[in-house]
Amino acid sequence: MQLLRTTTLWLLLLLIGCSSADPDPDLGPRVVRSSVCQEHTNLHNRMDTVEKTVEDTLQHLEGNLEDLLDTIQDPRWSPLVDSPAQKTLDVLEDPPYRPQE
């Protein structure tokens, strides 16, 4: 979800920057301007496609994460997870076998 917000923010900032840019005072012929406008439209279409792909990917990943969490919380796994004989491992703690610098 954070990636979606960050991506959306960057896209909005890019669009604001493009819209606030001064137009070129040296406008070319109408054919050239039309070509530039078409390229601009194509760019926006590609950006929309990328944004849609990112959103779809995030939704897919969120669904997979929910499935994984549901699987971990399943009662069949609780004997393995909640075993009192097993020591809890702190992943942020330095392992005792690591040489100290």
N, CA, C and O atoms as CSV, one atom per row, in Angstrom:
chain,resi,resn,atom,element,x,y,z
A,1,MET,N,N,0.824,-1.181,0.000
A,1,MET,CA,C,0.000,0.000,0.000
A,1,MET,C,C,0.877,1.257,0.000
A,1,MET,O,O,0.555,2.260,-0.637
A,2,GLN,N,N,2.009,1.174,0.742
A,2,GLN,CA,C,2.918,2.307,0.803
A,2,GLN,C,C,3.524,2.579,-0.567
A,2,GLN,O,O,3.696,3.736,-0.953
A,3,LEU,N,N,3.851,1.513,-1.309
A,3,LEU,CA,C,4.419,1.679,-2.645
A,3,LEU,C,C,3.421,2.364,-3.561
A,3,LEU,O,O,3.802,3.208,-4.373
A,4,LEU,N,N,2.152,2.012,-3.440
A,4,LEU,CA,C,1.123,2.639,-4.268
A,4,LEU,C,C,1.034,4.125,-3.962
A,4,LEU,O,O,0.935,4.943,-4.876
A,5,ARG,N,N,1.068,4.477,-2.691
A,5,ARG,CA,C,0.993,5.894,-2.309
A,5,ARG,C,C,2.209,6.658,-2.826
A,5,ARG,O,O,2.078,7.769,-3.341
A,6,THR,N,N,3.384,6.063,-2.687
A,6,THR,CA,C,4.607,6.712,-3.146
A,6,THR,C,C,4.583,6.892,-4.655
A,6,THR,O,O,4.923,7.958,-5.166
A,7,THR,N,N,4.179,5.845,-5.365
A,7,THR,CA,C,4.112,5.911,-6.825
A,7,THR,C,C,3.111,6.962,-7.266
A,7,THR,O,O,3.387,7.745,-8.175
A,8,THR,N,N,1.954,6.984,-6.626
A,8,THR,CA,C,0.932,7.960,-6.973
A,8,THR,C,C,1.428,9.372,-6.708
A,8,THR,O,O,1.179,10.278,-7.503
A,9,LEU,N,N,2.127,9.563,-5.599
A,9,LEU,CA,C,2.664,10.882,-5.271
A,9,LEU,C,C,3.653,11.339,-6.335
A,9,LEU,O,O,3.592,12.484,-6.781
A,10,TRP,N,N,4.565,10.459,-6.748
A,10,TRP,CA,C,5.550,10.822,-7.771
A,10,TRP,C,C,4.876,11.128,-9.095
A,10,TRP,O,O,5.274,12.059,-9.795
A,11,LEU,N,N,3.855,10.350,-9.445
A,11,LEU,CA,C,3.140,10.618,-10.691
A,11,LEU,C,C,2.443,11.978,-10.640
A,11,LEU,O,O,2.459,12.727,-11.617
A,12,LEU,N,N,1.833,12.290,-9.500
A,12,LEU,CA,C,1.175,13.588,-9.354
A,12,LEU,C,C,2.188,14.730,-9.444
A,12,LEU,O,O,1.932,15.744,-10.094
A,13,LEU,N,N,3.332,14.562,-8.794
A,13,LEU,CA,C,4.361,15.599,-8.867
A,13,LEU,C,C,4.868,15.763,-10.297
A,13,LEU,O,O,5.125,16.884,-10.736
A,14,LEU,N,N,5.012,14.665,-11.024
A,14,LEU,CA,C,5.431,14.735,-12.417
A,14,LEU,C,C,4.398,15.473,-13.255
A,14,LEU,O,O,4.752,16.305,-14.090
A,15,LEU,N,N,3.120,15.171,-13.037
A,15,LEU,CA,C,2.066,15.841,-13.784
A,15,LEU,C,C,1.999,17.326,-13.452
A,15,LEU,O,O,1.788,18.151,-14.341
A,16,ILE,N,N,2.176,17.672,-12.181
A,16,ILE,CA,C,2.167,19.084,-11.782
A,16,ILE,C,C,3.343,19.803,-12.439
A,16,ILE,O,O,3.191,20.921,-12.933
A,17,GLY,N,N,4.511,19.168,-12.447
A,17,GLY,CA,C,5.677,19.776,-13.077
A,17,GLY,C,C,5.466,19.987,-14.564
A,17,GLY,O,O,5.852,21.021,-15.110
A,18,CYS,N,N,4.850,19.005,-15.225
A,18,CYS,CA,C,4.592,19.138,-16.660
A,18,CYS,C,C,3.562,20.226,-16.943
A,18,CYS,O,O,3.689,20.970,-17.916
A,19,SER,N,N,2.551,20.317,-16.097
A,19,SER,CA,C,1.502,21.307,-16.351
A,19,SER,C,C,1.959,22.723,-16.015
A,19,SER,O,O,1.452,23.687,-16.589
A,20,SER,N,N,2.908,22.861,-15.092
A,20,SER,CA,C,3.348,24.203,-14.712
A,20,SER,C,C,4.517,24.694,-15.566
A,20,SER,O,O,4.927,25.848,-15.443
A,21,ALA,N,N,5.050,23.842,-16.419
A,21,ALA,CA,C,6.160,24.256,-17.282
A,21,ALA,C,C,5.669,25.294,-18.282
A,21,ALA,O,O,4.559,25.197,-18.805
A,22,ASP,N,N,6.507,26.282,-18.535
A,22,ASP,CA,C,6.146,27.332,-19.492
A,22,ASP,C,C,6.089,26.756,-20.897
A,22,ASP,O,O,6.929,25.936,-21.270
A,23,PRO,N,N,5.111,27.177,-21.671
A,23,PRO,CA,C,5.070,26.707,-23.051
A,23,PRO,C,C,6.233,27.298,-23.840
A,23,PRO,O,O,6.750,28.365,-23.507
A,24,ASP,N,N,6.627,26.602,-24.870
A,24,ASP,CA,C,7.734,27.048,-25.702
A,24,ASP,C,C,7.317,28.303,-26.465
A,24,ASP,O,O,6.347,28.253,-27.221
A,25,PRO,N,N,8.023,29.435,-26.294
A,25,PRO,CA,C,7.621,30.665,-26.984
A,25,PRO,C,C,7.857,30.575,-28.498
A,25,PRO,O,O,7.280,31.353,-29.257
A,26,ASP,N,N,8.683,29.652,-28.932
A,26,ASP,CA,C,9.001,29.497,-30.338
A,26,ASP,C,C,8.156,28.379,-30.932
A,26,ASP,O,O,8.686,27.340,-31.325
A,27,LEU,N,N,6.848,28.584,-30.998
A,27,LEU,CA,C,5.969,27.544,-31.512
A,27,LEU,C,C,6.251,27.293,-32.983
A,27,LEU,O,O,6.405,28.221,-33.777
A,28,GLY,N,N,6.313,26.007,-33.325
A,28,GLY,CA,C,6.574,25.637,-34.706
A,28,GLY,C,C,5.282,25.599,-35.497
A,28,GLY,O,O,4.236,26.033,-35.014
A,29,PRO,N,N,5.355,25.083,-36.701
A,29,PRO,CA,C,4.158,24.970,-37.525
A,29,PRO,C,C,3.130,24.040,-36.878
A,29,PRO,O,O,3.455,23.253,-35.989
A,30,ARG,N,N,1.904,24.146,-37.337
A,30,ARG,CA,C,0.796,23.380,-36.769
A,30,ARG,C,C,1.055,21.874,-36.837
A,30,ARG,O,O,0.691,21.152,-35.908
A,31,VAL,N,N,1.667,21.391,-37.898
A,31,VAL,CA,C,1.957,19.965,-38.043
A,31,VAL,C,C,2.914,19.506,-36.953
A,31,VAL,O,O,2.740,18.427,-36.387
A,32,VAL,N,N,3.918,20.316,-36.658
A,32,VAL,CA,C,4.894,19.971,-35.624
A,32,VAL,C,C,4.217,19.972,-34.262
A,32,VAL,O,O,4.428,19.068,-33.453
A,33,ARG,N,N,3.398,20.999,-34.013
A,33,ARG,CA,C,2.693,21.056,-32.727
A,33,ARG,C,C,1.755,19.875,-32.577
A,33,ARG,O,O,1.647,19.317,-31.485
A,34,SER,N,N,1.075,19.480,-33.639
A,34,SER,CA,C,0.165,18.350,-33.590
A,34,SER,C,C,0.931,17.073,-33.256
A,34,SER,O,O,0.460,16.241,-32.482
A,35,SER,N,N,2.103,16.929,-33.842
A,35,SER,CA,C,2.942,15.765,-33.579
A,35,SER,C,C,3.372,15.735,-32.112
A,35,SER,O,O,3.353,14.686,-31.468
A,36,VAL,N,N,3.754,16.889,-31.601
A,36,VAL,CA,C,4.164,16.986,-30.199
A,36,VAL,C,C,2.990,16.672,-29.285
A,36,VAL,O,O,3.151,15.976,-28.282
A,37,CYS,N,N,1.815,17.178,-29.623
A,37,CYS,CA,C,0.624,16.896,-28.814
A,37,CYS,C,C,0.306,15.402,-28.817
A,37,CYS,O,O,-0.082,14.842,-27.792
A,38,GLN,N,N,0.472,14.766,-29.964
A,38,GLN,CA,C,0.210,13.332,-30.052
A,38,GLN,C,C,1.221,12.554,-29.205
A,38,GLN,O,O,0.855,11.593,-28.528
A,39,GLU,N,N,2.476,12.963,-29.242
A,39,GLU,CA,C,3.490,12.318,-28.411
A,39,GLU,C,C,3.174,12.507,-26.936
A,39,GLU,O,O,3.345,11.590,-26.132
A,40,HIS,N,N,2.714,13.700,-26.586
A,40,HIS,CA,C,2.332,13.991,-25.200
A,40,HIS,C,C,1.168,13.095,-24.771
A,40,HIS,O,O,1.174,12.537,-23.674
A,41,THR,N,N,0.176,12.967,-25.644
A,41,THR,CA,C,-0.976,12.101,-25.350
A,41,THR,C,C,-0.528,10.656,-25.219
A,41,THR,O,O,-0.981,9.946,-24.320
A,42,ASN,N,N,0.358,10.210,-26.106
A,42,ASN,CA,C,0.867,8.839,-26.028
A,42,ASN,C,C,1.616,8.600,-24.722
A,42,ASN,O,O,1.493,7.539,-24.110
A,43,LEU,N,N,2.395,9.596,-24.302
A,43,LEU,CA,C,3.120,9.482,-23.035
A,43,LEU,C,C,2.150,9.319,-21.870
A,43,LEU,O,O,2.359,8.478,-20.995
A,44,HIS,N,N,1.098,10.118,-21.858
A,44,HIS,CA,C,0.106,10.012,-20.783
A,44,HIS,C,C,-0.594,8.658,-20.821
A,44,HIS,O,O,-0.876,8.076,-19.773
A,45,ASN,N,N,-0.873,8.162,-22.001
A,45,ASN,CA,C,-1.498,6.843,-22.108
A,45,ASN,C,C,-0.581,5.762,-21.557
A,45,ASN,O,O,-1.035,4.855,-20.859
A,46,ARG,N,N,0.709,5.856,-21.870
A,46,ARG,CA,C,1.659,4.874,-21.336
A,46,ARG,C,C,1.771,4.990,-19.817
A,46,ARG,O,O,1.853,3.982,-19.115
A,47,MET,N,N,1.773,6.238,-19.311
A,47,MET,CA,C,1.835,6.428,-17.856
A,47,MET,C,C,0.593,5.845,-17.182
A,47,MET,O,O,0.692,5.250,-16.109
A,48,ASP,N,N,-0.572,6.012,-17.806
A,48,ASP,CA,C,-1.798,5.430,-17.259
A,48,ASP,C,C,-1.704,3.915,-17.231
A,48,ASP,O,O,-2.148,3.281,-16.274
A,49,THR,N,N,-1.127,3.331,-18.278
A,49,THR,CA,C,-0.972,1.883,-18.337
A,49,THR,C,C,-0.023,1.396,-17.245
A,49,THR,O,O,-0.287,0.382,-16.599
A,50,VAL,N,N,1.067,2.107,-17.040
A,50,VAL,CA,C,2.021,1.731,-15.991
A,50,VAL,C,C,1.363,1.842,-14.618
A,50,VAL,O,O,1.521,0.956,-13.778
A,51,GLU,N,N,0.635,2.917,-14.392
A,51,GLU,CA,C,-0.043,3.103,-13.102
A,51,GLU,C,C,-1.041,1.978,-12.854
A,51,GLU,O,O,-1.119,1.455,-11.743
A,52,LYS,N,N,-1.801,1.602,-13.874
A,52,LYS,CA,C,-2.779,0.510,-13.743
A,52,LYS,C,C,-2.061,-0.800,-13.439
A,52,LYS,O,O,-2.521,-1.583,-12.608
A,53,THR,N,N,-0.929,-1.041,-14.112
A,53,THR,CA,C,-0.169,-2.269,-13.875
A,53,THR,C,C,0.366,-2.307,-12.443
A,53,THR,O,O,0.320,-3.348,-11.788
A,54,VAL,N,N,0.870,-1.176,-11.962
A,54,VAL,CA,C,1.376,-1.104,-10.586
A,54,VAL,C,C,0.242,-1.369,-9.598
A,54,VAL,O,O,0.421,-2.129,-8.647
A,55,GLU,N,N,-0.909,-0.759,-9.806
A,55,GLU,CA,C,-2.043,-0.971,-8.910
A,55,GLU,C,C,-2.491,-2.431,-8.918
A,55,GLU,O,O,-2.772,-2.995,-7.861
A,56,ASP,N,N,-2.561,-3.050,-10.105
A,56,ASP,CA,C,-2.954,-4.457,-10.198
A,56,ASP,C,C,-1.942,-5.356,-9.488
A,56,ASP,O,O,-2.321,-6.307,-8.804
A,57,THR,N,N,-0.653,-5.049,-9.657
A,57,THR,CA,C,0.387,-5.843,-9.006
A,57,THR,C,C,0.291,-5.721,-7.490
A,57,THR,O,O,0.417,-6.714,-6.774
A,58,LEU,N,N,0.068,-4.503,-7.002
A,58,LEU,CA,C,-0.069,-4.302,-5.554
A,58,LEU,C,C,-1.278,-5.049,-5.006
A,58,LEU,O,O,-1.192,-5.647,-3.934
A,59,GLN,N,N,-2.388,-5.028,-5.709
A,59,GLN,CA,C,-3.564,-5.760,-5.260
A,59,GLN,C,C,-3.282,-7.257,-5.225
A,59,GLN,O,O,-3.709,-7.953,-4.303
A,60,HIS,N,N,-2.567,-7.747,-6.224
A,60,HIS,CA,C,-2.205,-9.164,-6.266
A,60,HIS,C,C,-1.305,-9.522,-5.079
A,60,HIS,O,O,-1.512,-10.542,-4.421
A,61,LEU,N,N,-0.300,-8.671,-4.809
A,61,LEU,CA,C,0.608,-8.924,-3.691
A,61,LEU,C,C,-0.117,-8.845,-2.346
A,61,LEU,O,O,0.158,-9.640,-1.447
A,62,GLU,N,N,-1.034,-7.897,-2.204
A,62,GLU,CA,C,-1.809,-7.796,-0.966
A,62,GLU,C,C,-2.640,-9.054,-0.757
A,62,GLU,O,O,-2.745,-9.554,0.363
A,63,GLY,N,N,-3.229,-9.565,-1.834
A,63,GLY,CA,C,-4.002,-10.806,-1.735
A,63,GLY,C,C,-3.125,-11.971,-1.320
A,63,GLY,O,O,-3.518,-12.777,-0.476
A,64,ASN,N,N,-1.937,-12.067,-1.907
A,64,ASN,CA,C,-1.010,-13.139,-1.525
A,64,ASN,C,C,-0.580,-13.016,-0.070
A,64,ASN,O,O,-0.470,-14.017,0.638
A,65,LEU,N,N,-0.334,-11.777,0.376
A,65,LEU,CA,C,0.062,-11.567,1.766
A,65,LEU,C,C,-1.059,-11.970,2.717
A,65,LEU,O,O,-0.804,-12.602,3.742
A,66,GLU,N,N,-2.293,-11.612,2.390
A,66,GLU,CA,C,-3.429,-12.007,3.229
A,66,GLU,C,C,-3.548,-13.526,3.301
A,66,GLU,O,O,-3.789,-14.084,4.372
A,67,ASP,N,N,-3.377,-14.197,2.152
A,67,ASP,CA,C,-3.432,-15.660,2.133
A,67,ASP,C,C,-2.329,-16.256,2.998
A,67,ASP,O,O,-2.566,-17.208,3.742
A,68,LEU,N,N,-1.141,-15.705,2.903
A,68,LEU,CA,C,-0.017,-16.196,3.698
A,68,LEU,C,C,-0.272,-16.006,5.188
A,68,LEU,O,O,-0.024,-16.912,5.984
A,69,LEU,N,N,-0.763,-14.837,5.563
A,69,LEU,CA,C,-1.062,-14.593,6.983
A,69,LEU,C,C,-2.168,-15.514,7.478
A,69,LEU,O,O,-2.100,-16.013,8.601
A,70,ASP,N,N,-3.184,-15.744,6.656
A,70,ASP,CA,C,-4.251,-16.668,7.037
A,70,ASP,C,C,-3.699,-18.077,7.224
A,70,ASP,O,O,-4.102,-18.787,8.146
A,71,THR,N,N,-2.791,-18.477,6.364
A,71,THR,CA,C,-2.191,-19.807,6.472
A,71,THR,C,C,-1.368,-19.929,7.740
A,71,THR,O,O,-1.431,-20.950,8.425
A,72,ILE,N,N,-0.600,-18.904,8.058
A,72,ILE,CA,C,0.238,-18.937,9.264
A,72,ILE,C,C,-0.622,-18.984,10.520
A,72,ILE,O,O,-0.264,-19.641,11.497
A,73,GLN,N,N,-1.756,-18.289,10.494
A,73,GLN,CA,C,-2.616,-18.234,11.669
A,73,GLN,C,C,-3.560,-19.427,11.766
A,73,GLN,O,O,-4.341,-19.512,12.713
A,74,ASP,N,N,-3.505,-20.337,10.819
A,74,ASP,CA,C,-4.342,-21.531,10.807
A,74,ASP,C,C,-4.034,-22.376,12.050
A,74,ASP,O,O,-2.866,-22.531,12.406
A,75,PRO,N,N,-5.062,-22.929,12.720
A,75,PRO,CA,C,-4.828,-23.730,13.939
A,75,PRO,C,C,-3.904,-24.924,13.711
A,75,PRO,O,O,-3.264,-25.386,14.656
A,76,ARG,N,N,-3.817,-25.430,12.499
A,76,ARG,CA,C,-2.934,-26.574,12.251
A,76,ARG,C,C,-1.468,-26.196,12.437
A,76,ARG,O,O,-0.643,-27.066,12.716
A,77,TRP,N,N,-1.130,-24.921,12.291
A,77,TRP,CA,C,0.250,-24.478,12.414
A,77,TRP,C,C,0.585,-24.028,13.834
A,77,TRP,O,O,1.763,-23.883,14.161
A,78,SER,N,N,-0.401,-23.807,14.673
A,78,SER,CA,C,-0.136,-23.261,16.007
A,78,SER,C,C,0.777,-24.139,16.857
A,78,SER,O,O,1.564,-23.579,17.619
A,79,PRO,N,N,0.737,-25.475,16.787
A,79,PRO,CA,C,1.706,-26.244,17.597
A,79,PRO,C,C,3.159,-25.953,17.208
A,79,PRO,O,O,4.047,-25.976,18.060
A,80,LEU,N,N,3.392,-25.686,15.953
A,80,LEU,CA,C,4.758,-25.384,15.525
A,80,LEU,C,C,5.175,-23.968,15.914
A,80,LEU,O,O,6.323,-23.722,16.283
A,81,VAL,N,N,4.229,-23.051,15.825
A,81,VAL,CA,C,4.535,-21.652,16.107
A,81,VAL,C,C,4.571,-21.374,17.603
A,81,VAL,O,O,5.418,-20.613,18.073
A,82,ASP,N,N,3.660,-21.984,18.354
A,82,ASP,CA,C,3.512,-21.685,19.780
A,82,ASP,C,C,4.217,-22.691,20.686
A,82,ASP,O,O,3.883,-22.780,21.867
A,83,SER,N,N,5.161,-23.435,20.178
A,83,SER,CA,C,5.848,-24.444,20.979
A,83,SER,C,C,6.632,-23.788,22.110
A,83,SER,O,O,7.501,-22.956,21.848
A,84,PRO,N,N,6.336,-24.151,23.393
A,84,PRO,CA,C,7.057,-23.521,24.514
A,84,PRO,C,C,8.515,-23.963,24.589
A,84,PRO,O,O,9.345,-23.254,25.157
A,85,ALA,N,N,8.833,-25.111,24.029
A,85,ALA,CA,C,10.211,-25.596,24.093
A,85,ALA,C,C,11.111,-24.850,23.105
A,85,ALA,O,O,12.333,-24.849,23.253
A,86,GLN,N,N,10.523,-24.238,22.131
A,86,GLN,CA,C,11.311,-23.551,21.112
A,86,GLN,C,C,11.617,-22.120,21.566
A,86,GLN,O,O,10.730,-21.389,22.007
A,87,LYS,N,N,12.882,-21.745,21.447
A,87,LYS,CA,C,13.297,-20.401,21.844
A,87,LYS,C,C,12.883,-19.410,20.752
A,87,LYS,O,O,13.014,-19.692,19.561
A,88,THR,N,N,12.389,-18.263,21.171
A,88,THR,CA,C,12.026,-17.224,20.220
A,88,THR,C,C,13.297,-16.594,19.680
A,88,THR,O,O,14.215,-16.273,20.435
A,89,LEU,N,N,13.342,-16.422,18.382
A,89,LEU,CA,C,14.514,-15.853,17.731
A,89,LEU,C,C,14.251,-14.387,17.424
A,89,LEU,O,O,13.258,-14.042,16.783
A,90,ASP,N,N,15.146,-13.538,17.885
A,90,ASP,CA,C,15.061,-12.111,17.591
A,90,ASP,C,C,15.937,-11.847,16.381
A,90,ASP,O,O,17.162,-11.932,16.465
A,91,VAL,N,N,15.309,-11.523,15.250
A,91,VAL,CA,C,16.060,-11.344,14.013
A,91,VAL,C,C,16.907,-10.079,14.024
A,91,VAL,O,O,17.819,-9.953,13.207
A,92,LEU,N,N,16.636,-9.147,14.915
A,92,LEU,CA,C,17.412,-7.915,14.992
A,92,LEU,C,C,18.630,-8.055,15.896
A,92,LEU,O,O,19.517,-7.202,15.891
A,93,GLU,N,N,18.666,-9.129,16.667
A,93,GLU,CA,C,19.765,-9.345,17.594
A,93,GLU,C,C,20.940,-9.985,16.862
A,93,GLU,O,O,20.738,-10.812,15.973
A,94,ASP,N,N,22.164,-9.611,17.227
A,94,ASP,CA,C,23.338,-10.238,16.629
A,94,ASP,C,C,23.423,-11.692,17.084
A,94,ASP,O,O,23.255,-11.981,18.269
A,95,PRO,N,N,23.680,-12.598,16.161
A,95,PRO,CA,C,23.817,-13.994,16.574
A,95,PRO,C,C,25.060,-14.171,17.435
A,95,PRO,O,O,26.050,-13.463,17.248
A,96,PRO,N,N,25.016,-15.125,18.390
A,96,PRO,CA,C,26.157,-15.296,19.309
A,96,PRO,C,C,27.414,-15.823,18.612
A,96,PRO,O,O,28.522,-15.607,19.104
A,97,TYR,N,N,27.264,-16.497,17.495
A,97,TYR,CA,C,28.422,-17.058,16.800
A,97,TYR,C,C,29.101,-16.052,15.872
A,97,TYR,O,O,30.154,-16.352,15.309
A,98,ARG,N,N,28.526,-14.880,15.705
A,98,ARG,CA,C,29.109,-13.868,14.826
A,98,ARG,C,C,30.330,-13.245,15.525
A,98,ARG,O,O,30.239,-12.820,16.677
A,99,PRO,N,N,31.472,-13.194,14.822
A,99,PRO,CA,C,32.653,-12.568,15.439
A,99,PRO,C,C,32.427,-11.074,15.660
A,99,PRO,O,O,31.918,-10.371,14.787
A,100,GLN,N,N,32.807,-10.615,16.819
A,100,GLN,CA,C,32.646,-9.198,17.149
A,100,GLN,C,C,33.783,-8.414,16.501
A,100,GLN,O,O,34.928,-8.866,16.475
A,101,GLU,N,N,33.462,-7.260,15.992
A,101,GLU,CA,C,34.471,-6.414,15.327
A,101,GLU,C,C,35.020,-5.399,16.287
A,101,GLU,O,O,35.877,-4.598,15.915
